[in-house]
Amino acid sequence: MTLISMFEQSVEEHGSKPALAHKPKGGTYQDISYTEFGASVDAFSKGLSTLGIQKGDRVAILSENRPEWAISDFGILKVGAVNVPMFSTLTAAQVGYIIKDSGSKVICVSTKNQLEKVVAIREEVPSLEQIIIYDELEEEAPDDVTEFLQVCNRGKEADPSLDIGTDEDEIATIIYTSGTTGNPKGVMLTHANFLSNYNAAKSLVEVGDTDVLLSFLPLSHVFERLGGHYVPLFSGAKVAYAESTFTVAQNMQEVSPTVMLSVPRLYETMHDRVLRAVEAGSSLKQKIFHWGVSVGSAVSCKIQQGENPSVILKLKQSIADKLVFAKLKTATGGQLRFFISGGAALPQSIAEFFHAAGILILEGYGLTETSPVISLNYPEKWKFGTVGVPVPGIEVQLAEDGEILTRGPHVMKGYYDNESATAEVIDADGWFHTGDIGIIDENGFIKITDRKKNIIVLSNGKNVAPQPIESQLVQSQFIDQIMLVGNERKNIAALIVPNFDVLKTWATDNDVDTSDIPELLKTRDVQQLIQKEIRERMTDFADFEQVRRFALLEKEFSQEEDEMTPTLKLKRNVIIEKYGHVIEGMYSDES
């Protein structure tokens, strides 16, 4: 079996059922059936053949999530080529690097804006022969630019036979790691890599032809590629594409997803909005809310302990659902079975809050190099604060220093054209070194403590894992983002981006002038407020782990400023360099 044979089998089995849904600007969601989807894939793959694409050639995709992305992926695979996906947020220089490094002969772009990026670096990438654009062009296109529909129409007129004979051990995709340091590396994943992970995930989490998924995480990321693309489409489910990351809340209500994948940021934002709405309400509404959460938490505790809630507790839960949690469930579309979280650490308190509300978030763990799932919490076996148990068919063990190692059919073939980098992470016995530090409890659940390279070593030799501390502090309503620093220093300090909306409301209520944000952040009142939040939330940490100093930043960390990866991980080295003067200022009294 290969990815394309699995897809064609699904098309044959599910025929007229909706496979994809998209929302044109100003319109409503429109369905594309499996039969229509399959015909488009066939036409596009033959169209690629007419452009000279052959087995083993690389074809890049630079696009937001949309039906053409999915059609292109399977069309590329059907012609035996290799898909090289890119985040739509990449700069022209980053796009040029990936095209050049992968030797891509064709690139598919979504819009005129993405086309301009490629045009800007066109002369620097001699391997590139053709550009395919999904949108219709308003003006006459250059000779090397072709509209997507034109390629499909050429395919429809081409020789009807297209039998490439792709093998499961051949490379299906080269995914370039977003890279928090240095140039990205191309991860080579085979058809067998993906299918081993698909089978493992499907054995734990049932997704079927009655499910609907809302896709908004980038399909260029392996988490969405497997969980929000291959898993549902091989299972007969429907995948609806969000209009953008800014319309997810609205699209959830329009689509009513039953399953949804996201990074923790979405859940944290939903949680914050709920708390803000409660705080803006009357004292009676606040009392009812906190009572409902306490009831939901009691039910959650019983379930986690493997016990059934009492009749009285179930009755209270029913009342709490109607009075407190109904709006939250309606906001998700009202049909949600569960969320799946990945890409970064999910604060345990967030998972517990949603479960108290009757919404289960299943957290998993993996990397691009492991295609991607290593471990997963699933409906029959889960534990908050962990990333679940290893999925079937793979091995996981801890190195002496606590680094998580894994071996099995999910591990990549290697980094593209980079044997030395491959040898650094896959040892002679086939173990892939994840770079993550963790523990495995007595029940087999894995808990990630931090990235190995993120560990802060103080001047006294003490090692501090920043992730647990950051996860604890970011739960404060006044803290939006945080990054710890302190390598070779006497103690830990933090760069903090406040939640400006919440902070301004607090300042107004406490008669603190909010007309000038930079000045507001310097006021003694605000400094004492943040200090109090830090002190109250760090009671369970050791003395050497305490945050002794902090600086409040006027602007949030963002992808646009190259401070975050497309999966919203902090680029710590970039931030340390950018705010070096701020960090030095925090430690100015150290000799």
Number of C-alpha atoms within 10 A of each C-alpha: 11 22 22 23 16 15 20 19 13 20 23 12 15 19 17 14 19 22 29 24 24 19 16 10 8 5 8 11 17 12 17 19 18 26 20 18 21 22 16 22 26 24 23 30 29 29 25 24 22 16 16 13 20 16 16 17 18 25 29 30 26 25 24 25 23 21 18 24 21 19 19 24 25 26 25 32 26 28 26 26 27 27 26 29 25 26 22 20 17 19 15 17 13 17 23 20 17 23 26 16 17 22 18 23 21 25 23 26 28 23 16 15 10 21 21 13 19 24 14 13 16 16 11 15 19 12 17 21 15 17 23 22 25 22 14 15 13 7 6 7 11 8 8 11 19 18 18 21 19 16 21 21 15 18 23 18 12 15 11 11 7 13 9 13 11 22 15 18 13 19 23 30 24 26 27 24 20 22 14 17 10 8 13 16 22 23 25 25 29 25 20 23 26 29 22 19 26 20 14 21 22 16 13 16 14 13 22 16 16 11 20 26 27 24 30 24 24 22 26 23 21 26 27 22 19 21 24 25 19 18 23 23 25 24 21 24 24 27 27 31 23 27 20 13 13 10 11 18 15 14 25 24 16 17 21 20 25 20 20 24 23 23 19 21 16 15 19 19 12 17 17 18 12 15 15 14 11 18 12 10 11 9 11 8 16 17 12 15 19 14 15 24 23 17 23 28 20 16 24 23 17 14 13 14 9 9 11 14 16 11 9 9 15 15 13 16 26 15 14 23 21 11 14 22 23 14 14 18 18 14 16 23 19 17 17 20 15 19 18 19 26 22 22 18 24 24 21 14 15 20 24 21 19 23 21 24 25 21 19 21 28 25 29 27 25 19 16 21 25 25 28 26 27 29 23 29 26 24 14 7 13 19 20 21 19 27 26 25 24 22 22 15 13 17 14 19 16 16 12 7 9 17 21 23 21 21 19 17 18 25 29 24 19 21 22 18 14 12 10 10 13 18 14 10 18 20 11 8 7 14 18 23 18 18 16 17 22 21 17 18 11 7 9 11 21 26 20 20 19 19 16 17 10 19 19 22 19 19 13 11 12 14 14 24 19 22 21 15 21 17 17 15 23 23 19 17 17 22 20 20 19 25 21 23 25 21 18 14 16 17 23 23 22 20 21 25 20 24 16 18 12 15 20 19 13 16 16 11 9 10 9 15 13 16 9 8 14 13 11 19 20 12 12 9 14 18 15 11 13 20 15 11 17 21 13 12 15 16 10 10 12 9 11 15 20 18 21 16 17 23 19 19 18 15 11 15 22 15 16 12 10 16 21 20 19 22 19 16 18 20 20 17 14 16 17 17 11 12 14 12 10 17 20 11 11 17 17 9 7 8 4
